[in-house]
């Protein structure tokens, strides 16, 4: 385990402990958009993560959902979502995670996603595979869309965006897949693809903090990840299509239907 991965694990566990301690307590909630909420806990968790990572690697930059840390024009960057699934956290719906990725030269090389409620720690390092609580994980072998369980989500501007709100794509897959999930935490959905609980996940308009660590998890678990258009994946790109690999072409074809 590299020192970078060790630092990411330490930071994720520390933030996860904070989330568990504050779940169900009183705190301030504000709106970043009509359906995009943020709490003081999001900011506290990101500050905690940033302090741990920046102390360990002071020359690295940090891109976070709740604001950026040290800026670097050319160098490694931590990509951090301190609470992926903030609405779930606020409502006591226990499906949220801490997500930390490390990007170097445009490529994610370390990924950690921690579900503190179930104490599930997903870890991936480029070229070294993916694991859950220390045990290797792999994508499923399901090769039929009709036998697959898929997950997706809807954009924060779904109330005002009628052209790209994911409703058409959702309906198409609903008529093809065995079952569908919309749990409001993309990083965990991607981890569940990586370990075979799901066969695929797609979503439009995600931030890099939603995708970075989970995308590496899928890749290192033997799956395939692209943008929703089929273009090569970038943590700074537009959305994500992740699958067990067997279903990727078929899922992409469904997404590309007019």
MODA-V950302 format. One record per pair of residues at least 6 apart in sequence whose ideal C-beta (glycine too) atoms are under 8 Angstrom apart, sorted by the first residue. I is the first residue (numbers start at 1). J is the second residue. Records with the same first field share a line. If there is no record, write none. Layout:
# MODA-V950302
I = J  J
This chain:
# MODA-V950302
1 = 125
2 = 110  125
3 = 56
4 = 57  102  109  110
5 = 110  112  123  125
7 = 52  53  56  57
8 = 53  78  100  102  110  112
9 = 112  121  123
10 = 52
11 = 48  49  52  53  98  100  112
12 = 49  98  99  100  112  113  114  121
13 = 114  121
14 = 48  49  52
15 = 45  46  48  49  82  98  114
16 = 98  114  115  116
17 = 116
18 = 41  44  45  48
19 = 41  45  83  89  96  98  116
20 = 116  117
22 = 41
23 = 89  92  94
24 = 92
27 = 39  40  41
28 = 39  40
29 = 37  38  39  90
30 = 37  38  39
31 = 37  38
32 = 38
33 = 156  157
34 = 156  157  159  160
35 = 87  156  157  158  159
36 = 156
37 = 86  87  90
38 = 66  86
39 = 83  86  89  90
41 = 83  89
42 = 65  66  82  83  86
43 = 66  67  82
45 = 82  83  98
46 = 64  65  66  67  80  82
48 = 82
49 = 64  80  82  98  100
50 = 62  64  69  78  80
53 = 60  62  69  78  80  100
54 = 60  62  69  70
57 = 76  78
58 = 70
59 = 70  72  75  76
60 = 70  72  75  76  77  78  102
61 = 68  69  70  71  72  75  76  77  78
62 = 68  69  70  77  78  79  80
63 = 69  77  78  79  80  103  208  209
64 = 78  79  80  81  82  209
65 = 80  81  82  207  209  210
66 = 82
69 = 78
76 = 102  103  104
77 = 102  103  104
78 = 100  101  102  103
79 = 100  101  102  103  108  208  209  212  213  235
80 = 99  100  101  209
81 = 97  98  99  100  187  207  209  210
82 = 98
83 = 89  96  97  98
84 = 96  97  98  99  113  185  186  187  188  209  210
85 = 93  95  96  97  183  184  185  188
86 = 96
87 = 93  184
88 = 94  95  96  183  184  185
89 = 96
93 = 184
94 = 117
95 = 115  117  183  184  185  188
96 = 115  117  185  188
97 = 113  114  115  116  185  187  188  191
98 = 112  113  114  116
99 = 111  112  113  114  187  209  210  212  213  214
100 = 110  111  112  113  213
101 = 108  110  111  112  208  209  212  213  215  216  235
102 = 108  109  110  111
103 = 109  208  212  235
106 = 234  235  236
107 = 126
108 = 126  212  213  215  216  235
109 = 125  126  216
110 = 124  125  126  213  216
111 = 122  123  124  125  130  212  213  214  215  216  217  220
112 = 121  122  123  124  213
113 = 121  122  187  188  190  191  213  214  217
114 = 120  121  122
115 = 121  122  188
119 = 133
120 = 132  133  191
121 = 132  133
122 = 130  131  132  137  191  194  195  213  217
123 = 130  131  132
124 = 130  131  194  213  216  217  219  220  221
125 = 220
126 = 216  220
127 = 220
128 = 220
129 = 136  220  221
130 = 136  137  194  195  216  217  220  221
131 = 137
132 = 191  195
137 = 194  195  196  221
138 = 194  195  196  221  222
139 = 193  194  195  196  199  218  221  222  223  243  244  245
140 = 196  199  244
141 = 244  246
142 = 148  199  244  246  247
143 = 246  247
144 = 247
145 = 173  176  177  247  250  251  254
146 = 176  177  178
147 = 178
148 = 177  178  198  199  200  247
149 = 177  178  179  180  181  197  198  199
150 = 173  177  179  180  181  198  199  200  201  202  251
151 = 180  181  182  183  189  192  193  198  200  201
152 = 166  169  170  173  180  181  182  189  201  202  203
153 = 166  182  184  186  189  203
154 = 165  166  167  170  182
155 = 161  164  165  166  204  205
156 = 205
157 = 205
158 = 165  166
164 = 204  205
166 = 203  204
169 = 202  254  255
170 = 180
172 = 254  257
173 = 180  251  254
174 = 180
176 = 254
181 = 189  198
183 = 189
186 = 201  203  206  210  211  214  240
187 = 210  211  213  214
188 = 214
189 = 198  201  214
190 = 201  211  213  214  215  217  218  240  242
191 = 214  217
192 = 198  201
193 = 199  200  201  217  218  221  223  242  243  244
194 = 214  217  218  220  221  223
195 = 221
196 = 244
199 = 243  244  246  247
200 = 241  242  243  244  247  248  251
201 = 240  241  242  243
202 = 228  239  240  241  242  251  255
203 = 210  228  239  240
204 = 228  238  239
205 = 238  239
206 = 239  240
208 = 235  236
211 = 235  240
212 = 235
214 = 242
215 = 225  233  235  240  242
218 = 224  225  242  243
219 = 225
222 = 244  245
223 = 242  243  244  245
224 = 242  243  244  245  248
225 = 233  240  241  242
226 = 232  233  240  241  248  252
227 = 233  234  237  238  239  240  241
228 = 238  239  240  241  255
229 = 238  256
230 = 241  252  256
231 = 237
233 = 240
241 = 248  251  252  255
243 = 251
